[in-house]
């Protein structure tokens, strides 16, 4: 019986491995924190642009710095990120011969710590910036006009064409790793943990007691600092730790309201889309200073300027505002990449089909 009890209390590598629900929940926690804080900053910036506009313009950088302080504090003090510690998990160094005796209060070694910070903080920041770049390039590709021989145009179109496949391969990599973790074929639910040289495990009773004991010792050590240099160093550490602790406390309290904020944000998004679609149609484009008496234009408004016949499938060229047959203007723009009347540079994507009540 005693042998059986000893077998139960001796943890193995598989005993402390968290379930897929725990690791997915802690992953989604920080994913939900960012849009919630971003929405709060957006509301503040719209209410008072003078005081809070700076925070909205530099939100990504400010959030990254705060996230860096938060994650560095938790990784060095609890061997876990904020979200992992929130769900009672810790990071265990792979290949460590003393990993069974290593407590969470010891913190991660510097190599694994900085790798973890890079994948937890720097990589999401770069991913957000890349997504914003892709979004702006797509918008520019849809609404801007470039010369046919523009090297920049060809480059970013190739980039936009390749990005969905790269993103699909990236997400597929994570999906395959999660499936292997569910089937028990892998110790990591994320390939980033493998690259950081760690795996996730549950906090034990010894870990919790050691963390509480370390916090008590830290407060006593700070009070017994003697030299001025030690006091300054201790004050700086205390300030950084205080910022990280206050931030983590606020996040711990606010985490229960994240789902509500997400719902509110999505609801407002839908209302904004509905209000935009309900707006009246914009006025027709102004033809700049072009002479409307040009011989290229037919006298009858129902005649196509290209084929000189009654228009079929009326299509307007958004660049200039003139209306043609769809087949005529499509072939012309595809060949010349310019408006047949004004000569303005244009593309096929600027053709807009017109619908009349008779159609």
ABEGO torsion letter per residue (X at the ends): XAAAAAAAABBBAAAABBBAAAAAAAAAAAAAAAAAAAAAAAAAAAABAAAAAAAAAAAAAAAAAAAAAAAAAAAAAAGBBAAAAAAGBBBBBBGBAAAAABBAAAEBBAAAAAAAAAAAAAAAAAAAAAAAAAAAAAAAAAABBBBAABAAAAAAAAAAAAAAAAAAAAAAAAAAAAAAAAAGABABABAAAAAAGBBBBBBBAAAAAAAAAAAAAAAAAAAABABAAAAAAAAAAAAAAAAAAAAAAAAAAAAAAAAAAAAAAAAAAAAAAAAAAABBBBBBBBAEABBAABAABBABAABBAAAGBBBBGBBBBAAAGBBBBAAAAAAAAAAAGBBAAAGBBBBAAABBBBBBAAX
